[in-house]
Amino acid sequence: MKSKRRILLGFAALLVVIMTAVCLWYARPLTIEDLCPGLDLEKCTGVYAGYSAYEISELYNRISLTPEDGLTPLLDLFQGRHFRRSPFWWIPRGTRTHPIREGDFRWDIDLAFENAPVTDISTATGYLLHFNNFYGDLDMEFMGDTRPVSTADQEQWLEDVLAYILEADPNVNSK
């Protein structure tokens, strides 16, 4: 009886070690190109961005950018940045709410590509990559697959992305 219990405890411990290793491997930092096979940020043809910042407006504002609009600085914020996927993406999060406070902001960015090789046999065109910052919670969607992600210095990086969006928005700069 004691040996059966030891075998079960050993098996349970081994299972915990394996699951921990799988979670750590899944959550390792990866670039966008690693997370989204076939996408090359340098081939981005446009961005559709939306934002809401407490100090600026209660409305959700949207802008559209093309390479002629100076898209490169925004893409530089994403290029080479490593993102960690959450190993707990499968847990339903339900509806998210957030009480608005001074300094709060959210944004979402859709990145457009033309003829991006998304599989070995097909290409895709359109807004293929989507980032959503919901008051500090970051999600990434590629080809209909949405995952919570995080990145180093996330709070500062989210602010830097918003700063570029605000700089590119002619409605903010004209005020």
C-alpha positions in Angstrom: 0.0 0.0 0.0 2.8 2.4 0.8 4.6 1.7 -2.5 1.4 2.5 -4.4 1.1 5.8 -2.6 4.7 6.6 -3.3 4.3 5.8 -7.0 1.1 8.0 -7.2 2.9 10.9 -5.4 5.9 10.5 -7.7 3.6 10.5 -10.8 1.8 13.6 -9.5 5.1 15.4 -8.8 6.3 14.4 -12.3 3.1 15.7 -13.8 3.5 19.0 -12.0 7.1 19.4 -13.2 6.0 18.6 -16.8 3.1 21.1 -16.7 5.3 23.8 -15.2 7.9 23.2 -18.0 5.2 23.4 -20.7 3.8 26.7 -19.2 7.3 28.3 -19.0 8.0 27.2 -22.6 4.7 28.6 -23.9 5.2 31.9 -22.0 8.7 32.5 -23.3 9.3 35.9 -24.9 8.8 35.9 -28.7 8.8 38.6 -31.4 5.7 39.3 -33.6 7.4 37.5 -36.4 7.7 34.4 -34.2 4.2 34.6 -32.9 2.7 35.3 -36.3 4.4 33.2 -39.0 4.5 34.9 -42.3 4.1 38.5 -41.1 6.9 40.9 -41.6 6.3 44.3 -39.9 8.3 46.0 -42.6 5.7 45.0 -45.1 2.8 46.6 -43.2 0.7 48.7 -45.6 -1.4 50.6 -43.1 -2.7 51.0 -39.6 -6.1 51.7 -38.3 -5.9 52.8 -34.7 -8.4 53.9 -32.1 -7.9 55.4 -28.6 -9.6 56.9 -25.7 -7.7 59.0 -23.1 -9.3 60.5 -20.1 -7.7 63.9 -20.4 -8.4 64.3 -24.1 -12.0 63.1 -24.8 -14.5 60.7 -23.5 -15.1 59.6 -27.1 -13.3 56.8 -28.8 -11.3 58.4 -31.6 -10.0 56.6 -34.7 -7.3 57.4 -37.1 -5.9 55.7 -40.2 -2.2 55.7 -41.2 -0.4 54.8 -44.3 3.4 54.6 -45.0 3.1 58.1 -46.4 1.8 59.3 -43.1 5.0 58.3 -41.3 4.1 54.8 -40.2 7.7 53.7 -39.5 8.0 55.2 -36.0 4.9 53.4 -34.8 6.1 50.1 -36.4 9.5 50.6 -34.7 7.7 50.4 -31.3 6.6 46.9 -32.3 9.6 45.8 -34.3 11.9 43.5 -32.2 9.7 43.8 -29.1 9.2 40.5 -27.3 5.8 39.5 -26.1 4.9 36.7 -23.6 1.8 34.7 -24.2 -0.2 33.8 -21.1 -0.4 30.1 -20.5 -3.8 30.6 -19.0 -5.4 32.0 -22.2 -8.0 29.3 -22.2 -9.6 30.5 -19.0 -12.7 32.6 -20.0 -12.4 36.2 -18.9 -16.0 37.2 -19.5 -16.9 40.9 -19.8 -14.2 43.4 -18.8 -15.1 46.6 -17.1 -12.9 49.4 -15.8 -13.8 52.4 -13.6 -12.3 55.5 -15.5 -9.8 57.5 -13.5 -7.5 60.4 -14.4 -4.6 59.2 -16.5 -6.4 56.1 -17.8 -6.3 55.3 -21.5 -6.9 52.5 -23.9 -6.1 51.9 -27.5 -6.4 49.3 -30.3 -4.3 49.0 -33.4 -5.0 47.0 -36.6 -2.1 46.3 -38.8 -2.8 45.8 -42.5 -0.7 43.5 -44.8 -1.0 42.5 -48.5 -0.4 39.0 -49.7 1.2 37.8 -46.4 2.1 34.1 -46.5 0.0 32.9 -43.5 0.3 29.2 -44.4 2.4 27.1 -46.7 -0.2 27.3 -49.4 -2.1 30.5 -49.0 -1.7 34.2 -48.5 -3.9 36.8 -46.8 -4.6 40.5 -47.3 -6.2 42.9 -44.8 -6.0 43.8 -41.2 -4.3 40.6 -40.1 -2.8 41.6 -36.7 -4.7 43.4 -33.9 -3.5 44.7 -30.6 -5.9 45.8 -27.9 -4.8 47.7 -24.8 -7.7 47.7 -22.4 -6.4 49.9 -19.6 -3.2 48.0 -19.2 -4.4 44.5 -20.2 -2.9 43.7 -23.6 -4.3 41.2 -26.1 -3.0 40.2 -29.5 -5.1 38.7 -32.3 -3.8 37.0 -35.4 -6.0 35.2 -37.9 -8.9 35.1 -35.4 -6.9 33.7 -32.5 -6.9 36.1 -29.6 -4.4 35.7 -26.7 -3.5 37.8 -23.7 0.1 38.9 -23.9 2.6 41.0 -21.9 5.9 42.7 -22.7 8.8 44.1 -20.8 8.2 47.6 -19.4 4.6 47.2 -20.5 3.2 50.3 -18.8 5.8 52.6 -20.4 5.5 50.9 -23.8 1.7 51.3 -23.8 2.1 55.0 -23.1 4.7 55.3 -25.9 2.3 53.8 -28.4 -0.5 56.1 -27.2 1.8 59.1 -27.5 2.6 58.2 -31.1 -1.1 57.8 -31.9 -1.9 61.1 -30.4 0.9 62.8 -32.3 -0.4 61.3 -35.6 -4.0 62.4 -34.9 -4.7 65.7 -36.7 -7.7 66.4 -34.4 -5.5 66.4 -31.3 -2.7 68.4 -32.9 -5.0 71.1 -34.2 -6.4 71.9 -30.7 
